[in-house]
């Protein structure tokens, strides 16, 4: 009987390990804001790109001068992220299949089939990548010069508990972060670069895709309002 007991324990397997969330720096995502475990905040902007090579010499010099002015005007650090992924056009190909099925004109139907085959082969052989550009705007109590040194120091040593327990403090930090975002978006606009802040749903989808690139291709994330998270 002792042998049977040992075998049953082996068959039962080990207990599930700790949740992946424990190993991430992210504590929470809400109100279009990423809250890190150290109590600092992050906002992510999706920005457009400029084809610099196609610009004339004067335009290039103007862009460079504007970008230098943008960087010199900053009083806080920024993170620029380029996210490259293989282009996924499955939804587009599915729509082409549906259009082919409903098309009554045989000539147009054949053309849709040829076009769908061409696009599929082009993506497969060419390994076409889709690039997205992000600007991460941080808020750290140490960078808030309006507060005294000891007040900022206390927030750094007890940040996570302060964010969880004091909604007012979170809103104050978020207000300062929003001010920075408005400043960054305005300055980027002067460079003809459009920027939009990712909302809560978009932030969750972004991090879900970054940390689970393979799974994200086959398992789409549900609406944030329908997600249940174990705290």
MODELLER restraints for C-alpha pairs under 7 A, 6 or more apart:
rsr = mdl.restraints
at = mdl.atoms
rsr.add(forms.Gaussian(group=physical.xy_distance, feature=features.Distance(at['CA:25:A'], at['CA:36:A']), mean=5.59, stdev=0.5))
rsr.add(forms.Gaussian(group=physical.xy_distance, feature=features.Distance(at['CA:25:A'], at['CA:37:A']), mean=5.68, stdev=0.5))
rsr.add(forms.Gaussian(group=physical.xy_distance, feature=features.Distance(at['CA:26:A'], at['CA:34:A']), mean=6.96, stdev=0.5))
rsr.add(forms.Gaussian(group=physical.xy_distance, feature=features.Distance(at['CA:26:A'], at['CA:35:A']), mean=6.11, stdev=0.5))
rsr.add(forms.Gaussian(group=physical.xy_distance, feature=features.Distance(at['CA:26:A'], at['CA:36:A']), mean=4.42, stdev=0.5))
rsr.add(forms.Gaussian(group=physical.xy_distance, feature=features.Distance(at['CA:26:A'], at['CA:37:A']), mean=5.83, stdev=0.5))
rsr.add(forms.Gaussian(group=physical.xy_distance, feature=features.Distance(at['CA:27:A'], at['CA:35:A']), mean=5.65, stdev=0.5))
rsr.add(forms.Gaussian(group=physical.xy_distance, feature=features.Distance(at['CA:27:A'], at['CA:36:A']), mean=5.00, stdev=0.5))
rsr.add(forms.Gaussian(group=physical.xy_distance, feature=features.Distance(at['CA:27:A'], at['CA:37:A']), mean=4.90, stdev=0.5))
rsr.add(forms.Gaussian(group=physical.xy_distance, feature=features.Distance(at['CA:28:A'], at['CA:34:A']), mean=6.17, stdev=0.5))
rsr.add(forms.Gaussian(group=physical.xy_distance, feature=features.Distance(at['CA:28:A'], at['CA:35:A']), mean=5.11, stdev=0.5))
rsr.add(forms.Gaussian(group=physical.xy_distance, feature=features.Distance(at['CA:28:A'], at['CA:36:A']), mean=6.85, stdev=0.5))
rsr.add(forms.Gaussian(group=physical.xy_distance, feature=features.Distance(at['CA:29:A'], at['CA:35:A']), mean=5.92, stdev=0.5))
rsr.add(forms.Gaussian(group=physical.xy_distance, feature=features.Distance(at['CA:29:A'], at['CA:200:A']), mean=6.53, stdev=0.5))
rsr.add(forms.Gaussian(group=physical.xy_distance, feature=features.Distance(at['CA:30:A'], at['CA:200:A']), mean=5.80, stdev=0.5))
rsr.add(forms.Gaussian(group=physical.xy_distance, feature=features.Distance(at['CA:31:A'], at['CA:200:A']), mean=6.14, stdev=0.5))
rsr.add(forms.Gaussian(group=physical.xy_distance, feature=features.Distance(at['CA:32:A'], at['CA:198:A']), mean=6.51, stdev=0.5))
rsr.add(forms.Gaussian(group=physical.xy_distance, feature=features.Distance(at['CA:32:A'], at['CA:199:A']), mean=4.37, stdev=0.5))
rsr.add(forms.Gaussian(group=physical.xy_distance, feature=features.Distance(at['CA:32:A'], at['CA:200:A']), mean=4.33, stdev=0.5))
rsr.add(forms.Gaussian(group=physical.xy_distance, feature=features.Distance(at['CA:33:A'], at['CA:41:A']), mean=6.71, stdev=0.5))
rsr.add(forms.Gaussian(group=physical.xy_distance, feature=features.Distance(at['CA:33:A'], at['CA:42:A']), mean=5.96, stdev=0.5))
rsr.add(forms.Gaussian(group=physical.xy_distance, feature=features.Distance(at['CA:33:A'], at['CA:43:A']), mean=5.35, stdev=0.5))
rsr.add(forms.Gaussian(group=physical.xy_distance, feature=features.Distance(at['CA:33:A'], at['CA:200:A']), mean=6.89, stdev=0.5))
rsr.add(forms.Gaussian(group=physical.xy_distance, feature=features.Distance(at['CA:34:A'], at['CA:41:A']), mean=5.64, stdev=0.5))
rsr.add(forms.Gaussian(group=physical.xy_distance, feature=features.Distance(at['CA:34:A'], at['CA:42:A']), mean=4.93, stdev=0.5))
rsr.add(forms.Gaussian(group=physical.xy_distance, feature=features.Distance(at['CA:34:A'], at['CA:43:A']), mean=6.24, stdev=0.5))
rsr.add(forms.Gaussian(group=physical.xy_distance, feature=features.Distance(at['CA:35:A'], at['CA:41:A']), mean=4.79, stdev=0.5))
rsr.add(forms.Gaussian(group=physical.xy_distance, feature=features.Distance(at['CA:35:A'], at['CA:42:A']), mean=6.52, stdev=0.5))
rsr.add(forms.Gaussian(group=physical.xy_distance, feature=features.Distance(at['CA:37:A'], at['CA:160:A']), mean=5.83, stdev=0.5))
rsr.add(forms.Gaussian(group=physical.xy_distance, feature=features.Distance(at['CA:38:A'], at['CA:159:A']), mean=5.79, stdev=0.5))
rsr.add(forms.Gaussian(group=physical.xy_distance, feature=features.Distance(at['CA:38:A'], at['CA:160:A']), mean=5.69, stdev=0.5))
rsr.add(forms.Gaussian(group=physical.xy_distance, feature=features.Distance(at['CA:39:A'], at['CA:159:A']), mean=4.25, stdev=0.5))
rsr.add(forms.Gaussian(group=physical.xy_distance, feature=features.Distance(at['CA:39:A'], at['CA:160:A']), mean=4.58, stdev=0.5))
rsr.add(forms.Gaussian(group=physical.xy_distance, feature=features.Distance(at['CA:39:A'], at['CA:163:A']), mean=6.31, stdev=0.5))
rsr.add(forms.Gaussian(group=physical.xy_distance, feature=features.Distance(at['CA:40:A'], at['CA:139:A']), mean=5.78, stdev=0.5))
rsr.add(forms.Gaussian(group=physical.xy_distance, feature=features.Distance(at['CA:40:A'], at['CA:140:A']), mean=5.05, stdev=0.5))
rsr.add(forms.Gaussian(group=physical.xy_distance, feature=features.Distance(at['CA:41:A'], at['CA:138:A']), mean=5.76, stdev=0.5))
rsr.add(forms.Gaussian(group=physical.xy_distance, feature=features.Distance(at['CA:41:A'], at['CA:139:A']), mean=5.03, stdev=0.5))
rsr.add(forms.Gaussian(group=physical.xy_distance, feature=features.Distance(at['CA:41:A'], at['CA:140:A']), mean=6.79, stdev=0.5))
rsr.add(forms.Gaussian(group=physical.xy_distance, feature=features.Distance(at['CA:42:A'], at['CA:136:A']), mean=6.58, stdev=0.5))
rsr.add(forms.Gaussian(group=physical.xy_distance, feature=features.Distance(at['CA:42:A'], at['CA:137:A']), mean=5.66, stdev=0.5))
rsr.add(forms.Gaussian(group=physical.xy_distance, feature=features.Distance(at['CA:42:A'], at['CA:138:A']), mean=4.50, stdev=0.5))
rsr.add(forms.Gaussian(group=physical.xy_distance, feature=features.Distance(at['CA:42:A'], at['CA:139:A']), mean=6.24, stdev=0.5))
rsr.add(forms.Gaussian(group=physical.xy_distance, feature=features.Distance(at['CA:43:A'], at['CA:136:A']), mean=5.76, stdev=0.5))
rsr.add(forms.Gaussian(group=physical.xy_distance, feature=features.Distance(at['CA:43:A'], at['CA:137:A']), mean=5.16, stdev=0.5))
rsr.add(forms.Gaussian(group=physical.xy_distance, feature=features.Distance(at['CA:43:A'], at['CA:138:A']), mean=6.47, stdev=0.5))
rsr.add(forms.Gaussian(group=physical.xy_distance, feature=features.Distance(at['CA:44:A'], at['CA:134:A']), mean=6.52, stdev=0.5))
rsr.add(forms.Gaussian(group=physical.xy_distance, feature=features.Distance(at['CA:44:A'], at['CA:135:A']), mean=5.82, stdev=0.5))
rsr.add(forms.Gaussian(group=physical.xy_distance, feature=features.Distance(at['CA:44:A'], at['CA:136:A']), mean=4.56, stdev=0.5))
rsr.add(forms.Gaussian(group=physical.xy_distance, feature=features.Distance(at['CA:44:A'], at['CA:137:A']), mean=6.25, stdev=0.5))
rsr.add(forms.Gaussian(group=physical.xy_distance, feature=features.Distance(at['CA:44:A'], at['CA:197:A']), mean=5.95, stdev=0.5))
rsr.add(forms.Gaussian(group=physical.xy_distance, feature=features.Distance(at['CA:44:A'], at['CA:198:A']), mean=5.84, stdev=0.5))
rsr.add(forms.Gaussian(group=physical.xy_distance, feature=features.Distance(at['CA:45:A'], at['CA:134:A']), mean=5.41, stdev=0.5))
rsr.add(forms.Gaussian(group=physical.xy_distance, feature=features.Distance(at['CA:45:A'], at['CA:135:A']), mean=5.05, stdev=0.5))
rsr.add(forms.Gaussian(group=physical.xy_distance, feature=features.Distance(at['CA:45:A'], at['CA:136:A']), mean=6.26, stdev=0.5))
rsr.add(forms.Gaussian(group=physical.xy_distance, feature=features.Distance(at['CA:45:A'], at['CA:195:A']), mean=5.96, stdev=0.5))
rsr.add(forms.Gaussian(group=physical.xy_distance, feature=features.Distance(at['CA:45:A'], at['CA:196:A']), mean=5.35, stdev=0.5))
rsr.add(forms.Gaussian(group=physical.xy_distance, feature=features.Distance(at['CA:45:A'], at['CA:197:A']), mean=4.38, stdev=0.5))
rsr.add(forms.Gaussian(group=physical.xy_distance, feature=features.Distance(at['CA:45:A'], at['CA:198:A']), mean=5.88, stdev=0.5))
rsr.add(forms.Gaussian(group=physical.xy_distance, feature=features.Distance(at['CA:46:A'], at['CA:133:A']), mean=6.03, stdev=0.5))
rsr.add(forms.Gaussian(group=physical.xy_distance, feature=features.Distance(at['CA:46:A'], at['CA:134:A']), mean=4.69, stdev=0.5))
rsr.add(forms.Gaussian(group=physical.xy_distance, feature=features.Distance(at['CA:46:A'], at['CA:135:A']), mean=6.64, stdev=0.5))
rsr.add(forms.Gaussian(group=physical.xy_distance, feature=features.Distance(at['CA:46:A'], at['CA:195:A']), mean=5.57, stdev=0.5))
rsr.add(forms.Gaussian(group=physical.xy_distance, feature=features.Distance(at['CA:46:A'], at['CA:196:A']), mean=5.38, stdev=0.5))
rsr.add(forms.Gaussian(group=physical.xy_distance, feature=features.Distance(at['CA:46:A'], at['CA:197:A']), mean=6.26, stdev=0.5))
rsr.add(forms.Gaussian(group=physical.xy_distance, feature=features.Distance(at['CA:46:A'], at['CA:198:A']), mean=6.70, stdev=0.5))
rsr.add(forms.Gaussian(group=physical.xy_distance, feature=features.Distance(at['CA:47:A'], at['CA:133:A']), mean=5.56, stdev=0.5))
rsr.add(forms.Gaussian(group=physical.xy_distance, feature=features.Distance(at['CA:47:A'], at['CA:134:A']), mean=5.72, stdev=0.5))
rsr.add(forms.Gaussian(group=physical.xy_distance, feature=features.Distance(at['CA:47:A'], at['CA:193:A']), mean=6.64, stdev=0.5))
rsr.add(forms.Gaussian(group=physical.xy_distance, feature=features.Distance(at['CA:47:A'], at['CA:194:A']), mean=5.56, stdev=0.5))
rsr.add(forms.Gaussian(group=physical.xy_distance, feature=features.Distance(at['CA:47:A'], at['CA:195:A']), mean=4.26, stdev=0.5))
rsr.add(forms.Gaussian(group=physical.xy_distance, feature=features.Distance(at['CA:47:A'], at['CA:196:A']), mean=6.52, stdev=0.5))
rsr.add(forms.Gaussian(group=physical.xy_distance, feature=features.Distance(at['CA:48:A'], at['CA:133:A']), mean=6.79, stdev=0.5))
rsr.add(forms.Gaussian(group=physical.xy_distance, feature=features.Distance(at['CA:48:A'], at['CA:193:A']), mean=5.57, stdev=0.5))
rsr.add(forms.Gaussian(group=physical.xy_distance, feature=features.Distance(at['CA:48:A'], at['CA:194:A']), mean=5.32, stdev=0.5))
rsr.add(forms.Gaussian(group=physical.xy_distance, feature=features.Distance(at['CA:48:A'], at['CA:195:A']), mean=6.51, stdev=0.5))
rsr.add(forms.Gaussian(group=physical.xy_distance, feature=features.Distance(at['CA:49:A'], at['CA:193:A']), mean=6.52, stdev=0.5))
rsr.add(forms.Gaussian(group=physical.xy_distance, feature=features.Distance(at['CA:52:A'], at['CA:60:A']), mean=6.69, stdev=0.5))
rsr.add(forms.Gaussian(group=physical.xy_distance, feature=features.Distance(at['CA:63:A'], at['CA:191:A']), mean=6.46, stdev=0.5))
rsr.add(forms.Gaussian(group=physical.xy_distance, feature=features.Distance(at['CA:66:A'], at['CA:191:A']), mean=6.33, stdev=0.5))
rsr.add(forms.Gaussian(group=physical.xy_distance, feature=features.Distance(at['CA:70:A'], at['CA:187:A']), mean=6.34, stdev=0.5))
rsr.add(forms.Gaussian(group=physical.xy_distance, feature=features.Distance(at['CA:76:A'], at['CA:143:A']), mean=6.79, stdev=0.5))
rsr.add(forms.Gaussian(group=physical.xy_distance, feature=features.Distance(at['CA:78:A'], at['CA:135:A']), mean=6.86, stdev=0.5))
rsr.add(forms.Gaussian(group=physical.xy_distance, feature=features.Distance(at['CA:78:A'], at['CA:136:A']), mean=5.96, stdev=0.5))
rsr.add(forms.Gaussian(group=physical.xy_distance, feature=features.Distance(at['CA:78:A'], at['CA:137:A']), mean=5.59, stdev=0.5))
rsr.add(forms.Gaussian(group=physical.xy_distance, feature=features.Distance(at['CA:78:A'], at['CA:138:A']), mean=6.98, stdev=0.5))
rsr.add(forms.Gaussian(group=physical.xy_distance, feature=features.Distance(at['CA:79:A'], at['CA:135:A']), mean=5.68, stdev=0.5))
rsr.add(forms.Gaussian(group=physical.xy_distance, feature=features.Distance(at['CA:79:A'], at['CA:136:A']), mean=4.97, stdev=0.5))
rsr.add(forms.Gaussian(group=physical.xy_distance, feature=features.Distance(at['CA:79:A'], at['CA:137:A']), mean=6.91, stdev=0.5))
rsr.add(forms.Gaussian(group=physical.xy_distance, feature=features.Distance(at['CA:80:A'], at['CA:134:A']), mean=5.84, stdev=0.5))
rsr.add(forms.Gaussian(group=physical.xy_distance, feature=features.Distance(at['CA:80:A'], at['CA:135:A']), mean=4.67, stdev=0.5))
rsr.add(forms.Gaussian(group=physical.xy_distance, feature=features.Distance(at['CA:80:A'], at['CA:136:A']), mean=6.39, stdev=0.5))
rsr.add(forms.Gaussian(group=physical.xy_distance, feature=features.Distance(at['CA:81:A'], at['CA:133:A']), mean=5.90, stdev=0.5))
rsr.add(forms.Gaussian(group=physical.xy_distance, feature=features.Distance(at['CA:81:A'], at['CA:134:A']), mean=5.04, stdev=0.5))
rsr.add(forms.Gaussian(group=physical.xy_distance, feature=features.Distance(at['CA:81:A'], at['CA:135:A']), mean=6.25, stdev=0.5))
rsr.add(forms.Gaussian(group=physical.xy_distance, feature=features.Distance(at['CA:82:A'], at['CA:131:A']), mean=6.70, stdev=0.5))
rsr.add(forms.Gaussian(group=physical.xy_distance, feature=features.Distance(at['CA:82:A'], at['CA:132:A']), mean=5.84, stdev=0.5))
rsr.add(forms.Gaussian(group=physical.xy_distance, feature=features.Distance(at['CA:82:A'], at['CA:133:A']), mean=4.75, stdev=0.5))
rsr.add(forms.Gaussian(group=physical.xy_distance, feature=features.Distance(at['CA:82:A'], at['CA:134:A']), mean=6.39, stdev=0.5))
rsr.add(forms.Gaussian(group=physical.xy_distance, feature=features.Distance(at['CA:83:A'], at['CA:131:A']), mean=5.59, stdev=0.5))
rsr.add(forms.Gaussian(group=physical.xy_distance, feature=features.Distance(at['CA:83:A'], at['CA:132:A']), mean=5.18, stdev=0.5))
rsr.add(forms.Gaussian(group=physical.xy_distance, feature=features.Distance(at['CA:83:A'], at['CA:133:A']), mean=6.35, stdev=0.5))
rsr.add(forms.Gaussian(group=physical.xy_distance, feature=features.Distance(at['CA:84:A'], at['CA:129:A']), mean=6.28, stdev=0.5))
rsr.add(forms.Gaussian(group=physical.xy_distance, feature=features.Distance(at['CA:84:A'], at['CA:130:A']), mean=5.71, stdev=0.5))
rsr.add(forms.Gaussian(group=physical.xy_distance, feature=features.Distance(at['CA:84:A'], at['CA:131:A']), mean=4.54, stdev=0.5))
rsr.add(forms.Gaussian(group=physical.xy_distance, feature=features.Distance(at['CA:84:A'], at['CA:132:A']), mean=6.61, stdev=0.5))
rsr.add(forms.Gaussian(group=physical.xy_distance, feature=features.Distance(at['CA:85:A'], at['CA:129:A']), mean=5.47, stdev=0.5))
rsr.add(forms.Gaussian(group=physical.xy_distance, feature=features.Distance(at['CA:85:A'], at['CA:130:A']), mean=5.37, stdev=0.5))
rsr.add(forms.Gaussian(group=physical.xy_distance, feature=features.Distance(at['CA:85:A'], at['CA:131:A']), mean=6.56, stdev=0.5))
rsr.add(forms.Gaussian(group=physical.xy_distance, feature=features.Distance(at['CA:86:A'], at['CA:127:A']), mean=6.58, stdev=0.5))
rsr.add(forms.Gaussian(group=physical.xy_distance, feature=features.Distance(at['CA:86:A'], at['CA:128:A']), mean=6.02, stdev=0.5))
rsr.add(forms.Gaussian(group=physical.xy_distance, feature=features.Distance(at['CA:86:A'], at['CA:129:A']), mean=4.37, stdev=0.5))
rsr.add(forms.Gaussian(group=physical.xy_distance, feature=features.Distance(at['CA:86:A'], at['CA:130:A']), mean=5.89, stdev=0.5))
rsr.add(forms.Gaussian(group=physical.xy_distance, feature=features.Distance(at['CA:87:A'], at['CA:128:A']), mean=5.81, stdev=0.5))
rsr.add(forms.Gaussian(group=physical.xy_distance, feature=features.Distance(at['CA:87:A'], at['CA:129:A']), mean=5.06, stdev=0.5))
rsr.add(forms.Gaussian(group=physical.xy_distance, feature=features.Distance(at['CA:87:A'], at['CA:130:A']), mean=5.04, stdev=0.5))
rsr.add(forms.Gaussian(group=physical.xy_distance, feature=features.Distance(at['CA:93:A'], at['CA:116:A']), mean=6.50, stdev=0.5))
rsr.add(forms.Gaussian(group=physical.xy_distance, feature=features.Distance(at['CA:96:A'], at['CA:112:A']), mean=6.93, stdev=0.5))
rsr.add(forms.Gaussian(group=physical.xy_distance, feature=features.Distance(at['CA:96:A'], at['CA:116:A']), mean=6.60, stdev=0.5))
rsr.add(forms.Gaussian(group=physical.xy_distance, feature=features.Distance(at['CA:100:A'], at['CA:109:A']), mean=5.31, stdev=0.5))
rsr.add(forms.Gaussian(group=physical.xy_distance, feature=features.Distance(at['CA:100:A'], at['CA:112:A']), mean=6.06, stdev=0.5))
rsr.add(forms.Gaussian(group=physical.xy_distance, feature=features.Distance(at['CA:100:A'], at['CA:113:A']), mean=6.77, stdev=0.5))
rsr.add(forms.Gaussian(group=physical.xy_distance, feature=features.Distance(at['CA:103:A'], at['CA:109:A']), mean=5.73, stdev=0.5))
rsr.add(forms.Gaussian(group=physical.xy_distance, feature=features.Distance(at['CA:137:A'], at['CA:181:A']), mean=6.82, stdev=0.5))
rsr.add(forms.Gaussian(group=physical.xy_distance, feature=features.Distance(at['CA:139:A'], at['CA:177:A']), mean=5.70, stdev=0.5))
rsr.add(forms.Gaussian(group=physical.xy_distance, feature=features.Distance(at['CA:141:A'], at['CA:152:A']), mean=5.40, stdev=0.5))
rsr.add(forms.Gaussian(group=physical.xy_distance, feature=features.Distance(at['CA:141:A'], at['CA:155:A']), mean=6.58, stdev=0.5))
rsr.add(forms.Gaussian(group=physical.xy_distance, feature=features.Distance(at['CA:141:A'], at['CA:156:A']), mean=6.67, stdev=0.5))
rsr.add(forms.Gaussian(group=physical.xy_distance, feature=features.Distance(at['CA:142:A'], at['CA:152:A']), mean=5.69, stdev=0.5))
rsr.add(forms.Gaussian(group=physical.xy_distance, feature=features.Distance(at['CA:163:A'], at['CA:169:A']), mean=6.56, stdev=0.5))
rsr.add(forms.Gaussian(group=physical.xy_distance, feature=features.Distance(at['CA:163:A'], at['CA:170:A']), mean=5.41, stdev=0.5))
rsr.add(forms.Gaussian(group=physical.xy_distance, feature=features.Distance(at['CA:185:A'], at['CA:195:A']), mean=5.80, stdev=0.5))
rsr.add(forms.Gaussian(group=physical.xy_distance, feature=features.Distance(at['CA:188:A'], at['CA:194:A']), mean=6.72, stdev=0.5))
rsr.add(forms.Gaussian(group=physical.xy_distance, feature=features.Distance(at['CA:201:A'], at['CA:224:A']), mean=5.66, stdev=0.5))
rsr.add(forms.Gaussian(group=physical.xy_distance, feature=features.Distance(at['CA:205:A'], at['CA:221:A']), mean=6.68, stdev=0.5))
rsr.add(forms.Gaussian(group=physical.xy_distance, feature=features.Distance(at['CA:208:A'], at['CA:216:A']), mean=6.97, stdev=0.5))
rsr.add(forms.Gaussian(group=physical.xy_distance, feature=features.Distance(at['CA:209:A'], at['CA:216:A']), mean=5.35, stdev=0.5))
